[in-house]
């Protein structure tokens, strides 16, 4: 979604192009939620938010060259790695909580 905005092929200003593409993507995401793999709609929007936050708030990343690189300049690589690390830390914290707070007898 960000690549067409960054390249300017839409012919619109960045805020209008971003709003339009999100408006088009939203019903598609909701319809795709009928599939089990894509059934968690909030996660998809969190992905949008994470990706655009990285692109907009990190200098030089909202650029077609950065978006297509195979380095940590690429939003797909950075957000995917961040999500994996976050999930692993969640599992680790859950395990640690189980060790620190053993199950009590009912």
MOPAC internal coordinates of N, CA, C and O (Angstrom, degrees):
PM7 1SCF
backbone

  N    0.0000 0     0.00 0     0.00 0    0    0    0
  C    1.4481 1     0.00 0     0.00 0    1    0    0
  C    1.5229 1   111.22 1     0.00 0    2    1    0
  O    1.2310 1   119.60 1   145.00 1    3    2    1
  N    1.3049 1   118.36 1   -35.00 1    3    2    1
  C    1.4621 1   121.06 1  -175.91 1    5    3    2
  C    1.5261 1   111.88 1   -78.15 1    6    5    3
  O    1.2310 1   120.03 1   151.11 1    7    6    5
  N    1.3207 1   117.55 1   -28.89 1    7    6    5
  C    1.4595 1   120.24 1  -176.53 1    9    7    6
  C    1.5277 1   112.80 1   -60.07 1   10    9    7
  O    1.2310 1   119.20 1   131.80 1   11   10    9
  N    1.3387 1   119.13 1   -48.20 1   11   10    9
  C    1.4757 1   117.99 1   178.21 1   13   11   10
  C    1.5212 1   112.83 1   -62.93 1   14   13   11
  O    1.2310 1   120.52 1   148.86 1   15   14   13
  N    1.3086 1   116.62 1   -31.14 1   15   14   13
  C    1.4665 1   119.72 1   178.50 1   17   15   14
  C    1.5251 1   109.46 1   -69.57 1   18   17   15
  O    1.2310 1   120.53 1   135.00 1   19   18   17
  N    1.3336 1   116.60 1   -45.00 1   19   18   17
  C    1.4679 1   120.87 1  -177.04 1   21   19   18
  C    1.5288 1   112.12 1   -67.70 1   22   21   19
  O    1.2310 1   120.18 1   146.50 1   23   22   21
  N    1.3276 1   117.26 1   -33.50 1   23   22   21
  C    1.4612 1   119.85 1  -179.40 1   25   23   22
  C    1.5166 1   112.07 1   -79.76 1   26   25   23
  O    1.2310 1   120.28 1   162.75 1   27   26   25
  N    1.3246 1   117.07 1   -17.25 1   27   26   25
  C    1.4612 1   120.33 1   178.91 1   29   27   26
  C    1.5189 1   114.07 1    79.01 1   30   29   27
  O    1.2310 1   119.57 1  -166.69 1   31   30   29
  N    1.3323 1   118.43 1    13.31 1   31   30   29
  C    1.4697 1   120.12 1  -177.59 1   33   31   30
  C    1.5262 1   112.67 1   -70.35 1   34   33   31
  O    1.2310 1   120.50 1   165.35 1   35   34   33
  N    1.3140 1   116.66 1   -14.65 1   35   34   33
  C    1.4647 1   118.67 1   178.69 1   37   35   34
  C    1.5185 1   111.58 1   -75.17 1   38   37   35
  O    1.2310 1   120.40 1   157.47 1   39   38   37
  N    1.3277 1   116.84 1   -22.53 1   39   38   37
  C    1.4526 1   120.63 1  -179.07 1   41   39   38
  C    1.5191 1   113.50 1    76.32 1   42   41   39
  O    1.2310 1   120.68 1  -171.41 1   43   42   41
  N    1.3126 1   116.30 1     8.59 1   43   42   41
  C    1.4626 1   121.48 1  -179.54 1   45   43   42
  C    1.5263 1   109.57 1  -111.99 1   46   45   43
  O    1.2310 1   120.92 1   -16.93 1   47   46   45
  N    1.3305 1   115.85 1   163.07 1   47   46   45
  C    1.4578 1   118.84 1   174.67 1   49   47   46
  C    1.5304 1   108.87 1   -65.65 1   50   49   47
  O    1.2310 1   120.64 1   -21.40 1   51   50   49
  N    1.3080 1   116.37 1   158.60 1   51   50   49
  C    1.4671 1   120.65 1  -175.81 1   53   51   50
  C    1.5326 1   112.15 1   -57.90 1   54   53   51
  O    1.2310 1   118.43 1   131.51 1   55   54   53
  N    1.3436 1   120.60 1   -48.49 1   55   54   53
  C    1.4694 1   118.60 1  -179.16 1   57   55   54
  C    1.5340 1   113.46 1   -62.50 1   58   57   55
  O    1.2310 1   120.23 1   140.55 1   59   58   57
  N    1.3168 1   117.17 1   -39.45 1   59   58   57
  C    1.4689 1   120.11 1  -179.51 1   61   59   58
  C    1.5256 1   110.36 1   -70.68 1   62   61   59
  O    1.2310 1   120.26 1   137.59 1   63   62   61
  N    1.3292 1   117.10 1   -42.41 1   63   62   61
  C    1.4700 1   120.07 1   178.24 1   65   63   62
  C    1.5232 1   111.24 1   -62.95 1   66   65   63
  O    1.2310 1   120.27 1   137.12 1   67   66   65
  N    1.3394 1   117.09 1   -42.88 1   67   66   65
  C    1.4719 1   120.31 1   179.63 1   69   67   66
  C    1.5217 1   110.59 1   -63.51 1   70   69   67
  O    1.2310 1   120.30 1   133.78 1   71   70   69
  N    1.3226 1   117.03 1   -46.22 1   71   70   69
  C    1.4640 1   120.16 1   178.74 1   73   71   70
  C    1.5203 1   112.21 1   -61.51 1   74   73   71
  O    1.2310 1   120.52 1   139.06 1   75   74   73
  N    1.3269 1   116.61 1   -40.94 1   75   74   73
  C    1.4625 1   120.34 1   179.48 1   77   75   74
  C    1.5127 1   112.45 1   -65.83 1   78   77   75
  O    1.2310 1   120.41 1   136.26 1   79   78   77
  N    1.3358 1   116.83 1   -43.74 1   79   78   77
  C    1.4638 1   119.53 1   179.99 1   81   79   78
  C    1.5289 1   111.65 1   -66.58 1   82   81   79
  O    1.2310 1   120.60 1   142.64 1   83   82   81
  N    1.3125 1   116.46 1   -37.36 1   83   82   81
  C    1.4682 1   119.44 1   176.79 1   85   83   82
  C    1.5289 1   110.04 1   -66.97 1   86   85   83
  O    1.2310 1   120.43 1   140.59 1   87   86   85
  N    1.3281 1   116.78 1   -39.41 1   87   86   85
  C    1.4684 1   120.18 1   178.09 1   89   87   86
  C    1.5274 1   111.47 1   -63.19 1   90   89   87
  O    1.2310 1   120.30 1   145.98 1   91   90   89
  N    1.3165 1   117.04 1   -34.02 1   91   90   89
  C    1.4646 1   120.74 1   176.88 1   93   91   90
  C    1.5261 1   110.46 1   -74.49 1   94   93   91
  O    1.2310 1   120.46 1   139.91 1   95   94   93
  N    1.3401 1   116.73 1   -40.09 1   95   94   93
  C    1.4676 1   120.84 1  -176.07 1   97   95   94
  C    1.5196 1   113.02 1   -71.76 1   98   97   95
  O    1.2310 1   119.88 1   148.66 1   99   98   97
  N    1.3228 1   117.84 1   -31.34 1   99   98   97
  C    1.4635 1   120.68 1  -174.80 1  101   99   98
  C    1.5265 1   113.08 1   -57.83 1  102  101   99
  O    1.2310 1   118.61 1   127.93 1  103  102  101
  N    1.3356 1   120.25 1   -52.07 1  103  102  101
  C    1.4702 1   117.47 1   178.88 1  105  103  102
  C    1.5254 1   112.86 1   -65.33 1  106  105  103
  O    1.2310 1   120.52 1   149.67 1  107  106  105
  N    1.3324 1   116.61 1   -30.33 1  107  106  105
  C    1.4678 1   119.22 1   177.75 1  109  107  106
  C    1.5260 1   110.25 1   -65.70 1  110  109  107
  O    1.2310 1   120.56 1   138.15 1  111  110  109
  N    1.3329 1   116.54 1   -41.85 1  111  110  109
  C    1.4727 1   120.86 1   178.31 1  113  111  110
  C    1.5221 1   110.05 1   -62.73 1  114  113  111
  O    1.2310 1   120.63 1   136.88 1  115  114  113
  N    1.3123 1   116.40 1   -43.12 1  115  114  113
  C    1.4655 1   120.11 1  -179.16 1  117  115  114
  C    1.5247 1   110.89 1   -65.34 1  118  117  115
  O    1.2310 1   120.02 1   138.46 1  119  118  117
  N    1.3313 1   117.57 1   -41.54 1  119  118  117
  C    1.4590 1   120.43 1   177.10 1  121  119  118
  C    1.5311 1   111.06 1   -66.26 1  122  121  119
  O    1.2310 1   120.15 1   141.66 1  123  122  121
  N    1.3298 1   117.32 1   -38.34 1  123  122  121
  C    1.4627 1   121.09 1   179.56 1  125  123  122
  C    1.5208 1   111.77 1   -66.93 1  126  125  123
  O    1.2310 1   120.21 1   161.70 1  127  126  125
  N    1.3250 1   117.21 1   -18.30 1  127  126  125
  C    1.4675 1   119.77 1  -179.16 1  129  127  126
  C    1.5270 1   112.04 1   -67.76 1  130  129  127
  O    1.2310 1   120.04 1   171.72 1  131  130  129
  N    1.3090 1   117.53 1    -8.28 1  131  130  129
  C    1.4731 1   120.35 1   174.50 1  133  131  130
  C    1.5317 1   110.76 1   -67.75 1  134  133  131
  O    1.2310 1   120.46 1   156.46 1  135  134  133
  N    1.3383 1   116.72 1   -23.54 1  135  134  133
  C    1.4589 1   120.98 1   177.10 1  137  135  134
  C    1.5293 1   108.56 1   -81.74 1  138  137  135
  O    1.2310 1   120.56 1   -43.18 1  139  138  137
  N    1.3130 1   116.54 1   136.82 1  139  138  137
  C    1.4651 1   120.52 1  -177.48 1  141  139  138
  C    1.5231 1   112.31 1   -56.35 1  142  141  139
  O    1.2310 1   119.82 1   139.25 1  143  142  141
  N    1.3322 1   117.95 1   -40.75 1  143  142  141
  C    1.4561 1   122.11 1  -177.05 1  145  143  142
  C    1.5272 1   111.75 1   -63.99 1  146  145  143
  O    1.2310 1   119.82 1   150.32 1  147  146  145
  N    1.3250 1   117.96 1   -29.68 1  147  146  145
  C    1.4664 1   122.63 1  -177.09 1  149  147  146
  C    1.5254 1   112.46 1  -112.48 1  150  149  147
  O    1.2310 1   120.37 1  -154.82 1  151  150  149
  N    1.3130 1   116.89 1    25.18 1  151  150  149
  C    1.4627 1   120.57 1  -171.21 1  153  151  150
  C    1.5276 1   114.88 1   -78.43 1  154  153  151
  O    1.2310 1   119.63 1   168.08 1  155  154  153
  N    1.3106 1   118.31 1   -11.92 1  155  154  153
  C    1.4686 1   121.01 1  -178.86 1  157  155  154
  C    1.5376 1   108.27 1   -97.63 1  158  157  155
  O    1.2310 1   121.01 1   -91.52 1  159  158  157
  N    1.3238 1   115.67 1    88.48 1  159  158  157
  C    1.4600 1   121.75 1  -175.72 1  161  159  158
  C    1.5310 1   112.90 1   -60.35 1  162  161  159
  O    1.2310 1   118.71 1   136.76 1  163  162  161
  N    1.3367 1   120.07 1   -43.24 1  163  162  161
  C    1.4762 1   118.48 1   179.35 1  165  163  162
  C    1.5253 1   113.07 1   -57.77 1  166  165  163
  O    1.2310 1   119.84 1   145.32 1  167  166  165
  N    1.3247 1   117.91 1   -34.68 1  167  166  165
  C    1.4639 1   120.05 1   179.48 1  169  167  166
  C    1.5192 1   110.92 1   -63.06 1  170  169  167
  O    1.2310 1   120.35 1   143.61 1  171  170  169
  N    1.3252 1   116.93 1   -36.39 1  171  170  169
  C    1.4570 1   120.46 1   178.34 1  173  171  170
  C    1.5205 1   110.55 1   -64.99 1  174  173  171
  O    1.2310 1   120.56 1   136.54 1  175  174  173
  N    1.3168 1   116.53 1   -43.46 1  175  174  173
  C    1.4617 1   119.44 1   179.58 1  177  175  174
  C    1.5293 1   111.63 1   -70.48 1  178  177  175
  O    1.2310 1   119.96 1   148.62 1  179  178  177
  N    1.3263 1   117.67 1   -31.38 1  179  178  177
  C    1.4635 1   120.03 1   173.37 1  181  179  178
  C    1.5271 1   109.82 1   -63.99 1  182  181  179
  O    1.2310 1   120.99 1   142.35 1  183  182  181
  N    1.3199 1   115.71 1   -37.65 1  183  182  181
  C    1.4665 1   120.29 1   175.96 1  185  183  182
  C    1.5204 1   111.66 1   -61.94 1  186  185  183
  O    1.2310 1   120.99 1   135.10 1  187  186  185
  N    1.3424 1   115.71 1   -44.90 1  187  186  185
  C    1.4685 1   120.07 1   175.08 1  189  187  186
  C    1.5210 1   110.41 1   -56.66 1  190  189  187
  O    1.2310 1   120.99 1   130.02 1  191  190  189
  N    1.3074 1   115.71 1   -49.98 1  191  190  189
  C    1.4646 1   120.83 1  -176.20 1  193  191  190
  C    1.5253 1   110.76 1   -62.39 1  194  193  191
  O    1.2310 1   120.08 1   135.98 1  195  194  193
  N    1.3195 1   117.46 1   -44.02 1  195  194  193
  C    1.4643 1   121.20 1   179.93 1  197  195  194
  C    1.5260 1   111.07 1   -62.76 1  198  197  195
  O    1.2310 1   121.16 1   135.24 1  199  198  197
  N    1.3202 1   115.39 1   -44.76 1  199  198  197
  C    1.4610 1   120.00 1  -178.20 1  201  199  198
  C    1.5220 1   111.46 1   -64.23 1  202  201  199
  O    1.2310 1   120.61 1   130.12 1  203  202  201
  N    1.3285 1   116.45 1   -49.88 1  203  202  201
  C    1.4577 1   119.10 1  -178.06 1  205  203  202
  C    1.5280 1   111.61 1   -69.33 1  206  205  203
  O    1.2310 1   119.82 1   148.33 1  207  206  205
  N    1.3108 1   117.94 1   -31.67 1  207  206  205
  C    1.4662 1   120.02 1   176.11 1  209  207  206
  C    1.5296 1   110.01 1   -63.11 1  210  209  207
  O    1.2310 1   120.55 1   135.27 1  211  210  209
  N    1.3244 1   116.55 1   -44.73 1  211  210  209
  C    1.4686 1   119.89 1   177.50 1  213  211  210
  C    1.5180 1   111.00 1   -62.15 1  214  213  211
  O    1.2310 1   120.16 1   134.44 1  215  214  213
  N    1.3262 1   117.30 1   -45.56 1  215  214  213
  C    1.4609 1   121.20 1  -177.28 1  217  215  214
  C    1.5195 1   112.93 1   -64.98 1  218  217  215
  O    1.2310 1   120.61 1   136.62 1  219  218  217
  N    1.3154 1   116.44 1   -43.38 1  219  218  217
  C    1.4556 1   120.45 1  -172.75 1  221  219  218
  C    1.5285 1   111.91 1   -82.21 1  222  221  219
  O    1.2310 1   120.03 1   144.89 1  223  222  221
  N    1.3256 1   117.56 1   -35.11 1  223  222  221
  C    1.4567 1   119.81 1  -173.79 1  225  223  222
  C    1.5266 1   114.14 1   -92.70 1  226  225  223
  O    1.2310 1   119.98 1   171.02 1  227  226  225
  N    1.3187 1   117.64 1    -8.98 1  227  226  225
  C    1.4565 1   120.58 1   179.72 1  229  227  226
  C    1.5240 1   108.66 1  -106.17 1  230  229  227
  O    1.2310 1   119.87 1   -64.26 1  231  230  229
  N    1.3156 1   117.86 1   115.74 1  231  230  229
  C    1.4635 1   120.16 1  -176.42 1  233  231  230
  C    1.5358 1   112.90 1   -56.12 1  234  233  231
  O    1.2310 1   121.06 1   -46.66 1  235  234  233
  N    1.3172 1   115.59 1   133.34 1  235  234  233
  C    1.4600 1   121.84 1   176.01 1  237  235  234
  C    1.5055 1   116.25 1    84.48 1  238  237  235
  O    1.2310 1   119.54 1   178.27 1  239  238  237
  N    1.3180 1   118.48 1    -1.73 1  239  238  237
  C    1.4690 1   119.93 1  -176.33 1  241  239  238
  C    1.5340 1   113.26 1   -91.43 1  242  241  239
  O    1.2310 1   120.04 1   158.34 1  243  242  241
  N    1.3321 1   117.52 1   -21.66 1  243  242  241
  C    1.4645 1   120.76 1   178.79 1  245  243  242
  C    1.5255 1   107.60 1   -85.81 1  246  245  243
  O    1.2310 1   121.56 1  -117.88 1  247  246  245
  N    1.3185 1   114.62 1    62.12 1  247  246  245
  C    1.4501 1   123.03 1  -174.18 1  249  247  246
  C    1.5244 1   108.53 1  -141.28 1  250  249  247
  O    1.2310 1   119.49 1   -44.93 1  251  250  249
  N    1.3424 1   118.58 1   135.07 1  251  250  249
  C    1.4729 1   119.74 1  -178.21 1  253  251  250
  C    1.5236 1   113.38 1   -57.36 1  254  253  251
  O    1.2310 1   120.06 1   145.53 1  255  254  253
  N    1.3273 1   117.50 1   -34.47 1  255  254  253
  C    1.4724 1   119.84 1  -179.92 1  257  255  254
  C    1.5261 1   110.20 1   -67.84 1  258  257  255
  O    1.2310 1   120.26 1   136.80 1  259  258  257
  N    1.3246 1   117.11 1   -43.20 1  259  258  257
  C    1.4686 1   120.49 1   178.43 1  261  259  258
  C    1.5240 1   110.74 1   -65.68 1  262  261  259
  O    1.2310 1   120.50 1   141.74 1  263  262  261
  N    1.3346 1   116.65 1   -38.26 1  263  262  261
  C    1.4697 1   120.61 1  -177.82 1  265  263  262
  C    1.5210 1   113.11 1   -69.45 1  266  265  263
  O    1.2310 1   119.76 1   159.28 1  267  266  265
  N    1.3196 1   118.07 1   -20.72 1  267  266  265
  C    1.4607 1   120.47 1  -179.24 1  269  267  266
  C    1.5231 1   113.02 1  -108.44 1  270  269  267
  O    1.2310 1   120.21 1  -174.71 1  271  270  269
  N    1.3217 1   117.20 1     5.29 1  271  270  269
  C    1.4647 1   120.06 1   179.58 1  273  271  270
  C    1.5249 1   110.20 1   -77.17 1  274  273  271
  O    1.2310 1   121.28 1   -16.99 1  275  274  273
  N    1.3198 1   115.16 1   163.01 1  275  274  273
  C    1.4692 1   119.40 1   177.58 1  277  275  274
  C    1.5300 1   109.92 1  -105.07 1  278  277  275
  O    1.2310 1   121.36 1  -142.12 1  279  278  277
  N    1.3297 1   115.00 1    37.88 1  279  278  277
  C    1.4596 1   120.84 1  -179.40 1  281  279  278
  C    1.5297 1   109.57 1  -125.03 1  282  281  279
  O    1.2310 1   121.14 1     7.41 1  283  282  281
  N    1.3141 1   115.43 1  -172.59 1  283  282  281
  C    1.4636 1   119.61 1   178.40 1  285  283  282
  C    1.5267 1   112.39 1   -74.46 1  286  285  283
  O    1.2310 1   119.90 1  -172.73 1  287  286  285
  N    1.3162 1   117.79 1     7.27 1  287  286  285
  C    1.4614 1   121.38 1   171.05 1  289  287  286
  C    1.5236 1   110.37 1   -80.52 1  290  289  287
  O    1.2310 1   120.12 1   159.40 1  291  290  289
  N    1.3223 1   117.37 1   -20.60 1  291  290  289
  C    1.4609 1   122.87 1  -176.29 1  293  291  290
  C    1.5297 1   110.56 1   -81.00 1  294  293  291
  O    1.2310 1   121.24 1   -56.29 1  295  294  293
  N    1.3147 1   115.23 1   123.71 1  295  294  293
  C    1.4678 1   121.11 1  -177.55 1  297  295  294
  C    1.5270 1   112.00 1   -59.94 1  298  297  295
  O    1.2310 1   119.94 1   143.25 1  299  298  297
  N    1.3260 1   117.72 1   -36.75 1  299  298  297
  C    1.4731 1   119.80 1  -179.29 1  301  299  298
  C    1.5222 1   111.34 1   -62.94 1  302  301  299
  O    1.2310 1   120.54 1   140.56 1  303  302  301
  N    1.3192 1   116.57 1   -39.44 1  303  302  301
  C    1.4583 1   120.27 1  -179.98 1  305  303  302
  C    1.5282 1   110.67 1   -70.76 1  306  305  303
  O    1.2310 1   120.50 1   132.54 1  307  306  305
  N    1.3324 1   116.65 1   -47.46 1  307  306  305
  C    1.4645 1   120.52 1  -175.93 1  309  307  306
  C    1.5264 1   111.88 1   -64.79 1  310  309  307
  O    1.2310 1   120.00 1   132.49 1  311  310  309
  N    1.3318 1   117.60 1   -47.51 1  311  310  309
  C    1.4645 1   120.07 1  -177.58 1  313  311  310
  C    1.5297 1   110.70 1   -68.69 1  314  313  311
  O    1.2310 1   120.04 1   142.93 1  315  314  313
  N    1.3250 1   117.53 1   -37.07 1  315  314  313
  C    1.4692 1   120.34 1   177.74 1  317  315  314
  C    1.5288 1   110.64 1   -64.41 1  318  317  315
  O    1.2310 1   120.46 1   132.09 1  319  318  317
  N    1.3330 1   116.73 1   -47.91 1  319  318  317
  C    1.4740 1   119.46 1   178.51 1  321  319  318
  C    1.5242 1   111.31 1   -62.43 1  322  321  319
  O    1.2310 1   120.31 1   139.52 1  323  322  321
  N    1.3234 1   117.01 1   -40.48 1  323  322  321
  C    1.4660 1   120.29 1   178.60 1  325  323  322
  C    1.5192 1   111.20 1   -62.71 1  326  325  323
  O    1.2310 1   120.29 1   139.98 1  327  326  325
  N    1.3124 1   117.06 1   -40.02 1  327  326  325
  C    1.4672 1   120.78 1   179.71 1  329  327  326
  C    1.5295 1   110.93 1   -66.77 1  330  329  327
  O    1.2310 1   120.62 1   139.13 1  331  330  329
  N    1.3235 1   116.42 1   -40.87 1  331  330  329
  C    1.4655 1   120.28 1   179.05 1  333  331  330
  C    1.5311 1   110.41 1   -64.86 1  334  333  331
  O    1.2310 1   120.59 1   133.81 1  335  334  333
  N    1.3303 1   116.47 1   -46.19 1  335  334  333
  C    1.4707 1   120.11 1   178.68 1  337  335  334
  C    1.5264 1   109.81 1   -61.50 1  338  337  335
  O    1.2310 1   120.08 1   137.32 1  339  338  337
  N    1.3234 1   117.45 1   -42.68 1  339  338  337
  C    1.4664 1   121.04 1   178.49 1  341  339  338
  C    1.5149 1   112.48 1   -61.58 1  342  341  339
  O    1.2310 1   120.60 1   138.12 1  343  342  341
  N    1.3294 1   116.46 1   -41.88 1  343  342  341
  C    1.4645 1   119.95 1   178.65 1  345  343  342
  C    1.5323 1   110.91 1   -65.77 1  346  345  343
  O    1.2310 1   120.20 1   138.17 1  347  346  345
  N    1.3251 1   117.22 1   -41.83 1  347  346  345
  C    1.4684 1   120.28 1   178.70 1  349  347  346
  C    1.5219 1   111.47 1   -64.92 1  350  349  347
  O    1.2310 1   120.38 1   140.41 1  351  350  349
  N    1.3325 1   116.88 1   -39.59 1  351  350  349
  C    1.4661 1   119.23 1   176.44 1  353  351  350
  C    1.5285 1   110.95 1   -65.54 1  354  353  351
  O    1.2310 1   120.14 1   143.94 1  355  354  353
  N    1.3232 1   117.34 1   -36.06 1  355  354  353
  C    1.4617 1   120.54 1   176.11 1  357  355  354
  C    1.5189 1   111.94 1   -61.99 1  358  357  355
  O    1.2310 1   120.80 1   136.74 1  359  358  357
  N    1.3287 1   116.07 1   -43.26 1  359  358  357
  C    1.4642 1   120.51 1   177.49 1  361  359  358
  C    1.5280 1   110.32 1   -64.24 1  362  361  359
  O    1.2310 1   120.51 1   136.98 1  363  362  361
  N    1.3349 1   116.63 1   -43.02 1  363  362  361
  C    1.4659 1   120.45 1   179.67 1  365  363  362
  C    1.5270 1   110.81 1   -63.27 1  366  365  363
  O    1.2310 1   120.32 1   136.48 1  367  366  365
  N    1.3239 1   117.00 1   -43.52 1  367  366  365
  C    1.4667 1   119.65 1   179.47 1  369  367  366
  C    1.5266 1   111.67 1   -65.58 1  370  369  367
  O    1.2310 1   120.91 1   143.19 1  371  370  369
  N    1.3143 1   115.86 1   -36.81 1  371  370  369
  C    1.4601 1   119.15 1   177.43 1  373  371  370
  C    1.5342 1   110.80 1   -64.03 1  374  373  371
  O    1.2310 1   121.02 1   137.43 1  375  374  373
  N    1.3301 1   115.65 1   -42.57 1  375  374  373
  C    1.4653 1   119.55 1   177.78 1  377  375  374
  C    1.5175 1   111.79 1   -64.63 1  378  377  375
  O    1.2310 1   120.46 1   138.54 1  379  378  377
  N    1.3313 1   116.73 1   -41.46 1  379  378  377
  C    1.4536 1   120.55 1   178.39 1  381  379  378
  C    1.5300 1   111.02 1   -64.78 1  382  381  379
  O    1.2310 1   120.67 1   141.14 1  383  382  381
  N    1.3343 1   116.32 1   -38.86 1  383  382  381
  C    1.4730 1   119.07 1   177.72 1  385  383  382
  C    1.5192 1   110.30 1   -63.34 1  386  385  383
  O    1.2310 1   120.47 1   143.12 1  387  386  385
  N    1.3374 1   116.70 1   -36.88 1  387  386  385
  C    1.4666 1   120.33 1   177.48 1  389  387  386
  C    1.5128 1   112.18 1   -64.99 1  390  389  387
  O    1.2310 1   120.63 1   145.95 1  391  390  389
  N    1.3207 1   116.39 1   -34.05 1  391  390  389
  C    1.4680 1   120.29 1   178.70 1  393  391  390
  C    1.5424 1   110.15 1   -74.15 1  394  393  391
  O    1.2310 1   120.56 1   136.64 1  395  394  393
  N    1.3070 1   116.53 1   -43.36 1  395  394  393
  C    1.4652 1   120.53 1  -177.44 1  397  395  394
  C    1.5251 1   112.91 1   -74.11 1  398  397  395
  O    1.2310 1   120.28 1   149.45 1  399  398  397
  N    1.3001 1   117.07 1   -30.55 1  399  398  397
  C    1.4747 1   122.49 1  -178.61 1  401  399  398
  C    1.5217 1   109.23 1  -123.02 1  402  401  399
  O    1.2310 1   120.12 1  -100.97 1  403  402  401
  N    1.3299 1   117.38 1    79.03 1  403  402  401
  C    1.4695 1   119.10 1  -179.26 1  405  403  402
  C    1.5264 1   110.99 1   -61.56 1  406  405  403
  O    1.2310 1   122.02 1   -27.25 1  407  406  405
  N    1.3137 1   113.73 1   152.75 1  407  406  405
  C    1.4655 1   118.90 1   179.79 1  409  407  406
  C    1.5140 1   110.29 1   -62.66 1  410  409  407
  O    1.2310 1   121.61 1   -43.48 1  411  410  409
  N    1.3289 1   114.53 1   136.52 1  411  410  409
  C    1.4521 1   119.30 1   179.71 1  413  411  410
  C    1.5170 1   109.52 1   -94.91 1  414  413  411
  O    1.2310 1   121.61 1   -28.64 1  415  414  413
  N    1.3102 1   114.53 1   151.36 1  415  414  413
  C    1.4692 1   119.18 1   179.39 1  417  415  414
  C    1.5245 1   109.09 1   -72.90 1  418  417  415
  O    1.2310 1   121.55 1   -39.59 1  419  418  417
  N    1.2950 1   114.64 1   140.41 1  419  418  417
  C    1.4810 1   118.82 1  -178.88 1  421  419  418
  C    1.4853 1   112.33 1   -82.93 1  422  421  419
  O    1.2310 1   120.10 1   180.00 1  423  422  421

